[in-house]
Amino acid sequence: MKPFIYMALGASLVGCVDNRDAITGTQSLQIELVSPASGGDINARLPDTQRAITVSLTALDADGELDTSFDQVVRVYAQFLGTLTPQLSDMPLASIQMTGGVASNATITLPDSVLGQTTLWFDNGTGVGPGYKHGAVGGVSPTLWYRDPFISDIQTPRDETAVDALAVTPLTDKQVTVAASRYGANGKLVVTSVVAQGYTVSDMNCPGGNPPCTTEPYNHAFVFTFSAPRDQTGETIEIGDIIERFNGGVSEFNGLTEIGFPRSFVGEPKVNNRALLPTPVVMETAWFGPLSNPAGRINFERNEAGPIEIRNAKVCPTDDDYTTYKQWKIDPAGMMGTCGNNVINLITQGTDFTTDPTTLEGRILPSVVGILRPVNIGSFNVWIVYPRGSSDIRLQ
């Protein structure tokens, strides 16, 4: 009897049927690139001026056919350098009304911060912030190929007069590769300082590849390496080295733009030339002025991670900042300075400058040179300069 039982059970199982409703409605959005006619490729990038992108959208049903019942607003975002901009819950780059399942020749203007390999994301999400609800229908554009970022793209704020100009970069949280100078064949990426946990690099314009070289605002970056900075072969990175490329994640640490978890590459054979180093920018006391003034504190941001020079500054009495952080202060106002809020903090610990700052109180220093770093937390602003050694500080 057992074989009969097994056969009966098998027959009953074969007869089981699970009936489900057919898939209906819009399943995806088809995105056609109208202008430019091609998104380019890795070897043929779109020009920086190509920021107006025209597309046509089609709603597709379960059979891949036009779904004329789709009458909704579709949002547009840009996926580039590893993340989506803006976030889905924020206001999108654009909103497109689809009617009868189509939207023809819709134009989206992309911000200048959109760089590298880029795709546009479309979906029918709604609301913003806590009221955001994700979309059930989406689609992506063909790939758009823009140039890779320069240092200046990482450092330049969206708006120099905005309240967050000192603390936010358009490429925060992006994964970047800087493999070229904004000056093309004349450009050099030159290491300007080395510290225990990183190095600074400046984009220099060296016509013919030789000094003298010049540079411009926002052309300096701090690469945070966590330990002594080394190149792709494990060799220590030194002041004057020419960097071939570096990559990593962009973040803001208390107002300082950092390239974290980096890899740094120098040419082979390695080239070191201190004659390519930038001339320090001379600081003016007007830099302590408001952001609304082009001569004001935006100049600290313009020169962040670059070398500056403070002339004829007065050494202030040491305080708890020196005891706790080894930061001693100078007042750029010189003899007229009161050592109040408008001071520069210096850190010389770990260099060959061995003079005890407590012995310099009240003295006028003809010249102090160092790499500029900020600490900006809301309305709290501190400007720190890191001299690279005793040659950066003239005592008389």
Contacts in CASP RR format, 6 or more apart in sequence:
PFRMAT RR
TARGET T0000
AUTHOR 0000-0000-0000
METHOD contacts of the structure
MODEL  1
MKPFIYMALGASLVGCVDNRDAITGTQSLQIELVSPASGGDINARLPDTQ
RAITVSLTALDADGELDTSFDQVVRVYAQFLGTLTPQLSDMPLASIQMTG
GVASNATITLPDSVLGQTTLWFDNGTGVGPGYKHGAVGGVSPTLWYRDPF
ISDIQTPRDETAVDALAVTPLTDKQVTVAASRYGANGKLVVTSVVAQGYT
VSDMNCPGGNPPCTTEPYNHAFVFTFSAPRDQTGETIEIGDIIERFNGGV
SEFNGLTEIGFPRSFVGEPKVNNRALLPTPVVMETAWFGPLSNPAGRINF
ERNEAGPIEIRNAKVCPTDDDYTTYKQWKIDPAGMMGTCGNNVINLITQG
TDFTTDPTTLEGRILPSVVGILRPVNIGSFNVWIVYPRGSSDIRLQ
22 62 0 8 1.000
23 62 0 8 1.000
24 61 0 8 1.000
24 62 0 8 1.000
25 61 0 8 1.000
25 62 0 8 1.000
25 67 0 8 1.000
25 69 0 8 1.000
25 70 0 8 1.000
26 59 0 8 1.000
26 60 0 8 1.000
26 61 0 8 1.000
26 67 0 8 1.000
26 69 0 8 1.000
26 70 0 8 1.000
26 101 0 8 1.000
26 137 0 8 1.000
27 60 0 8 1.000
27 61 0 8 1.000
27 62 0 8 1.000
27 64 0 8 1.000
27 137 0 8 1.000
28 59 0 8 1.000
28 60 0 8 1.000
28 137 0 8 1.000
28 138 0 8 1.000
28 139 0 8 1.000
29 57 0 8 1.000
29 58 0 8 1.000
29 59 0 8 1.000
29 60 0 8 1.000
29 74 0 8 1.000
29 122 0 8 1.000
29 123 0 8 1.000
29 137 0 8 1.000
29 138 0 8 1.000
29 139 0 8 1.000
30 57 0 8 1.000
30 58 0 8 1.000
30 59 0 8 1.000
30 60 0 8 1.000
30 139 0 8 1.000
31 55 0 8 1.000
31 56 0 8 1.000
31 57 0 8 1.000
31 120 0 8 1.000
31 122 0 8 1.000
31 139 0 8 1.000
31 140 0 8 1.000
31 141 0 8 1.000
31 142 0 8 1.000
32 55 0 8 1.000
32 56 0 8 1.000
32 57 0 8 1.000
32 58 0 8 1.000
33 39 0 8 1.000
33 53 0 8 1.000
33 54 0 8 1.000
33 55 0 8 1.000
33 141 0 8 1.000
33 142 0 8 1.000
34 54 0 8 1.000
34 55 0 8 1.000
34 56 0 8 1.000
34 105 0 8 1.000
35 52 0 8 1.000
35 53 0 8 1.000
35 54 0 8 1.000
36 46 0 8 1.000
36 50 0 8 1.000
36 53 0 8 1.000
39 46 0 8 1.000
39 142 0 8 1.000
39 143 0 8 1.000
39 144 0 8 1.000
39 145 0 8 1.000
40 46 0 8 1.000
40 143 0 8 1.000
40 144 0 8 1.000
40 145 0 8 1.000
41 145 0 8 1.000
42 117 0 8 1.000
42 145 0 8 1.000
44 145 0 8 1.000
45 116 0 8 1.000
45 145 0 8 1.000
45 146 0 8 1.000
45 147 0 8 1.000
46 144 0 8 1.000
46 145 0 8 1.000
46 146 0 8 1.000
48 112 0 8 1.000
48 146 0 8 1.000
48 147 0 8 1.000
51 109 0 8 1.000
51 110 0 8 1.000
51 111 0 8 1.000
51 112 0 8 1.000
51 114 0 8 1.000
52 107 0 8 1.000
52 108 0 8 1.000
52 109 0 8 1.000
52 110 0 8 1.000
53 107 0 8 1.000
53 108 0 8 1.000
53 109 0 8 1.000
53 110 0 8 1.000
53 120 0 8 1.000
53 141 0 8 1.000
53 144 0 8 1.000
54 105 0 8 1.000
54 106 0 8 1.000
54 107 0 8 1.000
54 108 0 8 1.000
55 105 0 8 1.000
55 106 0 8 1.000
55 108 0 8 1.000
55 120 0 8 1.000
55 141 0 8 1.000
56 102 0 8 1.000
56 103 0 8 1.000
56 104 0 8 1.000
56 105 0 8 1.000
56 106 0 8 1.000
57 74 0 8 1.000
57 96 0 8 1.000
57 98 0 8 1.000
57 101 0 8 1.000
57 102 0 8 1.000
57 103 0 8 1.000
57 106 0 8 1.000
57 122 0 8 1.000
58 66 0 8 1.000
58 101 0 8 1.000
58 102 0 8 1.000
59 66 0 8 1.000
59 67 0 8 1.000
59 70 0 8 1.000
59 98 0 8 1.000
59 100 0 8 1.000
59 101 0 8 1.000
59 102 0 8 1.000
59 137 0 8 1.000
60 66 0 8 1.000
60 67 0 8 1.000
61 67 0 8 1.000
66 101 0 8 1.000
66 102 0 8 1.000
67 101 0 8 1.000
68 100 0 8 1.000
68 101 0 8 1.000
69 100 0 8 1.000
69 101 0 8 1.000
70 98 0 8 1.000
70 100 0 8 1.000
70 101 0 8 1.000
70 137 0 8 1.000
71 98 0 8 1.000
71 99 0 8 1.000
71 100 0 8 1.000
71 101 0 8 1.000
72 97 0 8 1.000
72 98 0 8 1.000
72 124 0 8 1.000
72 137 0 8 1.000
73 95 0 8 1.000
73 96 0 8 1.000
73 97 0 8 1.000
73 98 0 8 1.000
73 124 0 8 1.000
74 95 0 8 1.000
74 96 0 8 1.000
74 97 0 8 1.000
74 98 0 8 1.000
74 103 0 8 1.000
74 122 0 8 1.000
74 123 0 8 1.000
74 124 0 8 1.000
74 138 0 8 1.000
75 92 0 8 1.000
75 94 0 8 1.000
75 95 0 8 1.000
75 96 0 8 1.000
75 122 0 8 1.000
75 123 0 8 1.000
75 124 0 8 1.000
75 125 0 8 1.000
76 92 0 8 1.000
76 93 0 8 1.000
76 94 0 8 1.000
76 95 0 8 1.000
76 96 0 8 1.000
76 108 0 8 1.000
76 120 0 8 1.000
76 121 0 8 1.000
76 122 0 8 1.000
77 84 0 8 1.000
77 85 0 8 1.000
77 86 0 8 1.000
77 88 0 8 1.000
77 92 0 8 1.000
77 93 0 8 1.000
77 120 0 8 1.000
77 121 0 8 1.000
77 122 0 8 1.000
78 84 0 8 1.000
78 85 0 8 1.000
78 93 0 8 1.000
78 110 0 8 1.000
78 114 0 8 1.000
78 118 0 8 1.000
78 119 0 8 1.000
78 120 0 8 1.000
78 121 0 8 1.000
79 85 0 8 1.000
79 118 0 8 1.000
79 119 0 8 1.000
79 120 0 8 1.000
79 121 0 8 1.000
79 140 0 8 1.000
80 114 0 8 1.000
80 115 0 8 1.000
80 116 0 8 1.000
80 117 0 8 1.000
80 118 0 8 1.000
80 119 0 8 1.000
80 146 0 8 1.000
80 174 0 8 1.000
81 115 0 8 1.000
81 116 0 8 1.000
81 149 0 8 1.000
81 171 0 8 1.000
81 174 0 8 1.000
81 175 0 8 1.000
81 176 0 8 1.000
82 174 0 8 1.000
82 175 0 8 1.000
83 173 0 8 1.000
83 174 0 8 1.000
83 175 0 8 1.000
84 121 0 8 1.000
85 93 0 8 1.000
85 113 0 8 1.000
85 114 0 8 1.000
86 92 0 8 1.000
86 93 0 8 1.000
88 123 0 8 1.000
88 125 0 8 1.000
88 132 0 8 1.000
88 134 0 8 1.000
89 127 0 8 1.000
89 128 0 8 1.000
89 129 0 8 1.000
89 131 0 8 1.000
89 132 0 8 1.000
90 128 0 8 1.000
90 129 0 8 1.000
91 128 0 8 1.000
93 108 0 8 1.000
93 109 0 8 1.000
93 110 0 8 1.000
93 111 0 8 1.000
94 106 0 8 1.000
94 108 0 8 1.000
94 109 0 8 1.000
96 103 0 8 1.000
96 106 0 8 1.000
96 122 0 8 1.000
97 103 0 8 1.000
108 120 0 8 1.000
110 118 0 8 1.000
111 170 0 8 1.000
112 153 0 8 1.000
113 153 0 8 1.000
113 158 0 8 1.000
113 170 0 8 1.000
113 171 0 8 1.000
114 146 0 8 1.000
115 146 0 8 1.000
115 147 0 8 1.000
115 148 0 8 1.000
115 149 0 8 1.000
115 153 0 8 1.000
115 171 0 8 1.000
116 145 0 8 1.000
116 146 0 8 1.000
116 147 0 8 1.000
116 148 0 8 1.000
116 149 0 8 1.000
117 143 0 8 1.000
117 144 0 8 1.000
117 145 0 8 1.000
118 143 0 8 1.000
118 144 0 8 1.000
118 145 0 8 1.000
118 146 0 8 1.000
119 140 0 8 1.000
119 141 0 8 1.000
119 142 0 8 1.000
119 143 0 8 1.000
119 144 0 8 1.000
120 140 0 8 1.000
120 141 0 8 1.000
120 144 0 8 1.000
121 138 0 8 1.000
121 139 0 8 1.000
121 140 0 8 1.000
122 138 0 8 1.000
122 139 0 8 1.000
122 140 0 8 1.000
122 141 0 8 1.000
123 134 0 8 1.000
123 135 0 8 1.000
123 137 0 8 1.000
123 138 0 8 1.000
123 139 0 8 1.000
124 135 0 8 1.000
124 136 0 8 1.000
124 137 0 8 1.000
124 138 0 8 1.000
125 132 0 8 1.000
125 133 0 8 1.000
125 134 0 8 1.000
125 135 0 8 1.000
126 132 0 8 1.000
126 133 0 8 1.000
126 135 0 8 1.000
127 133 0 8 1.000
147 180 0 8 1.000
148 176 0 8 1.000
148 177 0 8 1.000
148 178 0 8 1.000
148 179 0 8 1.000
148 180 0 8 1.000
149 171 0 8 1.000
149 176 0 8 1.000
149 177 0 8 1.000
149 178 0 8 1.000
150 178 0 8 1.000
150 180 0 8 1.000
150 181 0 8 1.000
150 182 0 8 1.000
150 203 0 8 1.000
151 178 0 8 1.000
151 182 0 8 1.000
151 189 0 8 1.000
151 201 0 8 1.000
151 202 0 8 1.000
151 203 0 8 1.000
151 218 0 8 1.000
151 219 0 8 1.000
151 220 0 8 1.000
151 221 0 8 1.000
152 182 0 8 1.000
152 203 0 8 1.000
152 216 0 8 1.000
152 218 0 8 1.000
152 219 0 8 1.000
153 170 0 8 1.000
153 171 0 8 1.000
154 169 0 8 1.000
154 171 0 8 1.000
154 176 0 8 1.000
154 178 0 8 1.000
154 221 0 8 1.000
154 250 0 8 1.000
154 257 0 8 1.000
154 259 0 8 1.000
155 169 0 8 1.000
155 218 0 8 1.000
155 219 0 8 1.000
155 220 0 8 1.000
155 221 0 8 1.000
155 257 0 8 1.000
155 301 0 8 1.000
155 304 0 8 1.000
155 305 0 8 1.000
156 169 0 8 1.000
156 170 0 8 1.000
156 218 0 8 1.000
157 164 0 8 1.000
157 165 0 8 1.000
157 166 0 8 1.000
157 168 0 8 1.000
157 169 0 8 1.000
157 170 0 8 1.000
157 301 0 8 1.000
158 165 0 8 1.000
158 168 0 8 1.000
158 170 0 8 1.000
159 165 0 8 1.000
160 291 0 8 1.000
160 294 0 8 1.000
160 298 0 8 1.000
160 301 0 8 1.000
161 291 0 8 1.000
161 292 0 8 1.000
161 298 0 8 1.000
162 291 0 8 1.000
163 291 0 8 1.000
165 291 0 8 1.000
165 298 0 8 1.000
165 301 0 8 1.000
166 255 0 8 1.000
166 291 0 8 1.000
166 297 0 8 1.000
166 298 0 8 1.000
166 300 0 8 1.000
166 301 0 8 1.000
166 374 0 8 1.000
166 376 0 8 1.000
166 381 0 8 1.000
167 252 0 8 1.000
167 254 0 8 1.000
167 255 0 8 1.000
167 376 0 8 1.000
167 378 0 8 1.000
168 252 0 8 1.000
169 250 0 8 1.000
169 252 0 8 1.000
169 257 0 8 1.000
171 250 0 8 1.000
172 250 0 8 1.000
172 251 0 8 1.000
172 252 0 8 1.000
173 249 0 8 1.000
173 250 0 8 1.000
173 251 0 8 1.000
174 249 0 8 1.000
174 250 0 8 1.000
175 247 0 8 1.000
175 248 0 8 1.000
175 249 0 8 1.000
175 250 0 8 1.000
176 247 0 8 1.000
176 248 0 8 1.000
176 249 0 8 1.000
176 250 0 8 1.000
176 259 0 8 1.000
177 245 0 8 1.000
177 246 0 8 1.000
177 247 0 8 1.000
177 248 0 8 1.000
178 189 0 8 1.000
178 221 0 8 1.000
178 245 0 8 1.000
178 246 0 8 1.000
178 247 0 8 1.000
179 244 0 8 1.000
179 245 0 8 1.000
180 245 0 8 1.000
181 187 0 8 1.000
181 188 0 8 1.000
181 189 0 8 1.000
181 203 0 8 1.000
181 204 0 8 1.000
181 205 0 8 1.000
182 203 0 8 1.000
182 219 0 8 1.000
183 203 0 8 1.000
183 204 0 8 1.000
183 205 0 8 1.000
183 206 0 8 1.000
185 208 0 8 1.000
186 205 0 8 1.000
186 206 0 8 1.000
186 207 0 8 1.000
186 208 0 8 1.000
186 209 0 8 1.000
187 203 0 8 1.000
187 204 0 8 1.000
187 205 0 8 1.000
187 206 0 8 1.000
187 209 0 8 1.000
188 203 0 8 1.000
188 204 0 8 1.000
188 206 0 8 1.000
188 209 0 8 1.000
188 213 0 8 1.000
188 242 0 8 1.000
188 276 0 8 1.000
189 201 0 8 1.000
189 202 0 8 1.000
189 203 0 8 1.000
189 204 0 8 1.000
189 242 0 8 1.000
189 243 0 8 1.000
189 244 0 8 1.000
189 245 0 8 1.000
189 246 0 8 1.000
190 201 0 8 1.000
190 202 0 8 1.000
190 204 0 8 1.000
190 213 0 8 1.000
190 240 0 8 1.000
190 241 0 8 1.000
190 242 0 8 1.000
190 243 0 8 1.000
190 273 0 8 1.000
190 276 0 8 1.000
190 277 0 8 1.000
190 278 0 8 1.000
191 199 0 8 1.000
191 200 0 8 1.000
191 201 0 8 1.000
191 237 0 8 1.000
191 238 0 8 1.000
191 239 0 8 1.000
191 240 0 8 1.000
191 241 0 8 1.000
191 242 0 8 1.000
191 243 0 8 1.000
192 199 0 8 1.000
192 200 0 8 1.000
192 201 0 8 1.000
192 202 0 8 1.000
192 220 0 8 1.000
192 239 0 8 1.000
192 240 0 8 1.000
192 277 0 8 1.000
192 278 0 8 1.000
192 306 0 8 1.000
192 307 0 8 1.000
192 371 0 8 1.000
193 199 0 8 1.000
193 200 0 8 1.000
193 239 0 8 1.000
193 307 0 8 1.000
193 370 0 8 1.000
193 371 0 8 1.000
193 386 0 8 1.000
193 388 0 8 1.000
194 229 0 8 1.000
194 236 0 8 1.000
194 237 0 8 1.000
194 238 0 8 1.000
194 239 0 8 1.000
195 386 0 8 1.000
196 227 0 8 1.000
196 228 0 8 1.000
197 224 0 8 1.000
197 225 0 8 1.000
197 226 0 8 1.000
197 227 0 8 1.000
197 228 0 8 1.000
198 222 0 8 1.000
198 223 0 8 1.000
198 224 0 8 1.000
198 225 0 8 1.000
198 226 0 8 1.000
198 228 0 8 1.000
198 229 0 8 1.000
199 222 0 8 1.000
199 223 0 8 1.000
199 225 0 8 1.000
199 229 0 8 1.000
199 237 0 8 1.000
199 264 0 8 1.000
200 220 0 8 1.000
200 221 0 8 1.000
200 222 0 8 1.000
200 223 0 8 1.000
200 305 0 8 1.000
200 306 0 8 1.000
200 371 0 8 1.000
201 220 0 8 1.000
201 221 0 8 1.000
201 223 0 8 1.000
201 243 0 8 1.000
201 246 0 8 1.000
202 215 0 8 1.000
202 219 0 8 1.000
202 220 0 8 1.000
202 221 0 8 1.000
202 277 0 8 1.000
202 278 0 8 1.000
202 306 0 8 1.000
203 215 0 8 1.000
203 219 0 8 1.000
203 220 0 8 1.000
204 213 0 8 1.000
204 214 0 8 1.000
204 215 0 8 1.000
204 219 0 8 1.000
204 276 0 8 1.000
204 278 0 8 1.000
205 213 0 8 1.000
205 214 0 8 1.000
205 215 0 8 1.000
205 216 0 8 1.000
206 212 0 8 1.000
206 213 0 8 1.000
206 276 0 8 1.000
211 273 0 8 1.000
211 275 0 8 1.000
211 276 0 8 1.000
213 276 0 8 1.000
213 277 0 8 1.000
213 278 0 8 1.000
214 278 0 8 1.000
214 279 0 8 1.000
215 278 0 8 1.000
217 302 0 8 1.000
217 303 0 8 1.000
218 301 0 8 1.000
218 302 0 8 1.000
218 304 0 8 1.000
220 303 0 8 1.000
220 304 0 8 1.000
220 305 0 8 1.000
220 306 0 8 1.000
221 257 0 8 1.000
221 259 0 8 1.000
221 305 0 8 1.000
222 256 0 8 1.000
222 257 0 8 1.000
222 258 0 8 1.000
222 259 0 8 1.000
222 304 0 8 1.000
222 305 0 8 1.000
222 373 0 8 1.000
223 229 0 8 1.000
223 246 0 8 1.000
223 258 0 8 1.000
223 259 0 8 1.000
223 260 0 8 1.000
223 262 0 8 1.000
223 264 0 8 1.000
224 253 0 8 1.000
224 258 0 8 1.000
224 259 0 8 1.000
224 260 0 8 1.000
224 262 0 8 1.000
225 260 0 8 1.000
225 262 0 8 1.000
225 264 0 8 1.000
228 236 0 8 1.000
229 236 0 8 1.000
229 237 0 8 1.000
229 264 0 8 1.000
230 236 0 8 1.000
230 237 0 8 1.000
230 264 0 8 1.000
231 237 0 8 1.000
231 241 0 8 1.000
231 264 0 8 1.000
231 265 0 8 1.000
231 266 0 8 1.000
231 270 0 8 1.000
232 263 0 8 1.000
232 264 0 8 1.000
232 265 0 8 1.000
232 266 0 8 1.000
233 268 0 8 1.000
235 266 0 8 1.000
235 270 0 8 1.000
237 243 0 8 1.000
237 264 0 8 1.000
237 266 0 8 1.000
238 272 0 8 1.000
239 274 0 8 1.000
239 277 0 8 1.000
239 388 0 8 1.000
240 272 0 8 1.000
240 273 0 8 1.000
240 274 0 8 1.000
240 276 0 8 1.000
240 277 0 8 1.000
241 266 0 8 1.000
241 270 0 8 1.000
241 271 0 8 1.000
241 272 0 8 1.000
242 266 0 8 1.000
242 267 0 8 1.000
242 271 0 8 1.000
242 272 0 8 1.000
242 273 0 8 1.000
242 276 0 8 1.000
243 264 0 8 1.000
243 265 0 8 1.000
243 266 0 8 1.000
244 265 0 8 1.000
244 266 0 8 1.000
244 267 0 8 1.000
245 264 0 8 1.000
245 265 0 8 1.000
246 259 0 8 1.000
246 262 0 8 1.000
246 263 0 8 1.000
246 264 0 8 1.000
246 265 0 8 1.000
247 259 0 8 1.000
247 262 0 8 1.000
247 263 0 8 1.000
248 259 0 8 1.000
248 260 0 8 1.000
248 261 0 8 1.000
248 262 0 8 1.000
248 263 0 8 1.000
249 259 0 8 1.000
249 260 0 8 1.000
249 261 0 8 1.000
249 262 0 8 1.000
250 257 0 8 1.000
250 258 0 8 1.000
250 259 0 8 1.000
250 260 0 8 1.000
251 257 0 8 1.000
251 258 0 8 1.000
251 260 0 8 1.000
252 258 0 8 1.000
254 374 0 8 1.000
254 375 0 8 1.000
254 376 0 8 1.000
254 377 0 8 1.000
255 374 0 8 1.000
255 375 0 8 1.000
255 376 0 8 1.000
255 377 0 8 1.000
256 304 0 8 1.000
256 305 0 8 1.000
256 373 0 8 1.000
256 374 0 8 1.000
256 375 0 8 1.000
257 304 0 8 1.000
257 305 0 8 1.000
277 307 0 8 1.000
278 306 0 8 1.000
278 307 0 8 1.000
279 307 0 8 1.000
280 307 0 8 1.000
280 308 0 8 1.000
280 309 0 8 1.000
280 369 0 8 1.000
280 370 0 8 1.000
281 303 0 8 1.000
281 306 0 8 1.000
281 307 0 8 1.000
281 308 0 8 1.000
281 309 0 8 1.000
282 308 0 8 1.000
282 309 0 8 1.000
282 311 0 8 1.000
283 299 0 8 1.000
283 308 0 8 1.000
283 309 0 8 1.000
283 310 0 8 1.000
283 311 0 8 1.000
283 332 0 8 1.000
283 344 0 8 1.000
284 295 0 8 1.000
284 299 0 8 1.000
284 332 0 8 1.000
285 332 0 8 1.000
285 333 0 8 1.000
285 342 0 8 1.000
286 293 0 8 1.000
286 295 0 8 1.000
286 296 0 8 1.000
287 295 0 8 1.000
287 296 0 8 1.000
287 297 0 8 1.000
287 299 0 8 1.000
287 300 0 8 1.000
288 296 0 8 1.000
288 297 0 8 1.000
288 341 0 8 1.000
288 342 0 8 1.000
289 295 0 8 1.000
289 296 0 8 1.000
289 297 0 8 1.000
290 296 0 8 1.000
290 297 0 8 1.000
291 297 0 8 1.000
291 298 0 8 1.000
297 381 0 8 1.000
300 372 0 8 1.000
300 374 0 8 1.000
300 383 0 8 1.000
301 374 0 8 1.000
303 372 0 8 1.000
304 372 0 8 1.000
304 373 0 8 1.000
304 374 0 8 1.000
305 371 0 8 1.000
305 372 0 8 1.000
305 373 0 8 1.000
306 371 0 8 1.000
306 372 0 8 1.000
307 369 0 8 1.000
307 370 0 8 1.000
307 371 0 8 1.000
307 372 0 8 1.000
308 369 0 8 1.000
308 370 0 8 1.000
308 372 0 8 1.000
308 385 0 8 1.000
309 367 0 8 1.000
309 368 0 8 1.000
309 369 0 8 1.000
309 370 0 8 1.000
310 330 0 8 1.000
310 332 0 8 1.000
310 344 0 8 1.000
310 365 0 8 1.000
310 367 0 8 1.000
310 368 0 8 1.000
310 369 0 8 1.000
310 385 0 8 1.000
311 332 0 8 1.000
311 366 0 8 1.000
311 367 0 8 1.000
312 334 0 8 1.000
312 364 0 8 1.000
312 365 0 8 1.000
312 366 0 8 1.000
313 330 0 8 1.000
313 331 0 8 1.000
313 332 0 8 1.000
313 333 0 8 1.000
313 334 0 8 1.000
313 344 0 8 1.000
313 364 0 8 1.000
313 365 0 8 1.000
313 368 0 8 1.000
314 330 0 8 1.000
314 331 0 8 1.000
314 333 0 8 1.000
314 334 0 8 1.000
314 335 0 8 1.000
314 337 0 8 1.000
314 339 0 8 1.000
314 362 0 8 1.000
314 363 0 8 1.000
314 364 0 8 1.000
314 365 0 8 1.000
315 328 0 8 1.000
315 329 0 8 1.000
315 330 0 8 1.000
315 357 0 8 1.000
315 360 0 8 1.000
315 361 0 8 1.000
315 362 0 8 1.000
315 363 0 8 1.000
315 364 0 8 1.000
315 365 0 8 1.000
316 328 0 8 1.000
316 329 0 8 1.000
316 330 0 8 1.000
316 331 0 8 1.000
316 339 0 8 1.000
316 340 0 8 1.000
316 343 0 8 1.000
316 361 0 8 1.000
316 362 0 8 1.000
317 339 0 8 1.000
317 361 0 8 1.000
318 328 0 8 1.000
318 329 0 8 1.000
318 357 0 8 1.000
318 358 0 8 1.000
318 361 0 8 1.000
319 329 0 8 1.000
321 327 0 8 1.000
321 328 0 8 1.000
321 329 0 8 1.000
321 345 0 8 1.000
322 328 0 8 1.000
322 357 0 8 1.000
322 358 0 8 1.000
325 347 0 8 1.000
326 347 0 8 1.000
326 348 0 8 1.000
326 349 0 8 1.000
327 345 0 8 1.000
327 346 0 8 1.000
327 347 0 8 1.000
327 384 0 8 1.000
328 345 0 8 1.000
328 346 0 8 1.000
328 348 0 8 1.000
328 357 0 8 1.000
329 339 0 8 1.000
329 343 0 8 1.000
329 344 0 8 1.000
329 345 0 8 1.000
329 346 0 8 1.000
330 343 0 8 1.000
330 344 0 8 1.000
330 346 0 8 1.000
330 365 0 8 1.000
330 368 0 8 1.000
331 337 0 8 1.000
331 338 0 8 1.000
331 339 0 8 1.000
331 340 0 8 1.000
331 342 0 8 1.000
331 343 0 8 1.000
331 344 0 8 1.000
332 342 0 8 1.000
332 343 0 8 1.000
332 344 0 8 1.000
333 342 0 8 1.000
334 364 0 8 1.000
335 364 0 8 1.000
344 368 0 8 1.000
344 383 0 8 1.000
344 384 0 8 1.000
344 385 0 8 1.000
345 382 0 8 1.000
345 383 0 8 1.000
345 384 0 8 1.000
345 385 0 8 1.000
346 357 0 8 1.000
346 368 0 8 1.000
346 384 0 8 1.000
346 385 0 8 1.000
346 386 0 8 1.000
346 387 0 8 1.000
347 384 0 8 1.000
347 385 0 8 1.000
347 386 0 8 1.000
347 387 0 8 1.000
348 357 0 8 1.000
348 387 0 8 1.000
348 389 0 8 1.000
348 393 0 8 1.000
351 387 0 8 1.000
351 388 0 8 1.000
351 389 0 8 1.000
351 390 0 8 1.000
352 389 0 8 1.000
352 390 0 8 1.000
353 387 0 8 1.000
353 389 0 8 1.000
353 390 0 8 1.000
353 392 0 8 1.000
353 393 0 8 1.000
354 390 0 8 1.000
355 395 0 8 1.000
360 395 0 8 1.000
363 395 0 8 1.000
365 393 0 8 1.000
365 394 0 8 1.000
365 395 0 8 1.000
366 394 0 8 1.000
366 395 0 8 1.000
366 396 0 8 1.000
367 393 0 8 1.000
367 394 0 8 1.000
368 385 0 8 1.000
368 387 0 8 1.000
368 392 0 8 1.000
368 393 0 8 1.000
368 394 0 8 1.000
369 387 0 8 1.000
369 388 0 8 1.000
369 392 0 8 1.000
369 393 0 8 1.000
370 385 0 8 1.000
370 386 0 8 1.000
370 387 0 8 1.000
370 388 0 8 1.000
370 392 0 8 1.000
371 385 0 8 1.000
371 386 0 8 1.000
371 388 0 8 1.000
372 383 0 8 1.000
372 384 0 8 1.000
372 385 0 8 1.000
373 383 0 8 1.000
373 384 0 8 1.000
373 385 0 8 1.000
373 386 0 8 1.000
374 381 0 8 1.000
374 382 0 8 1.000
374 383 0 8 1.000
374 384 0 8 1.000
375 381 0 8 1.000
375 382 0 8 1.000
375 383 0 8 1.000
375 384 0 8 1.000
376 382 0 8 1.000
387 393 0 8 1.000
END
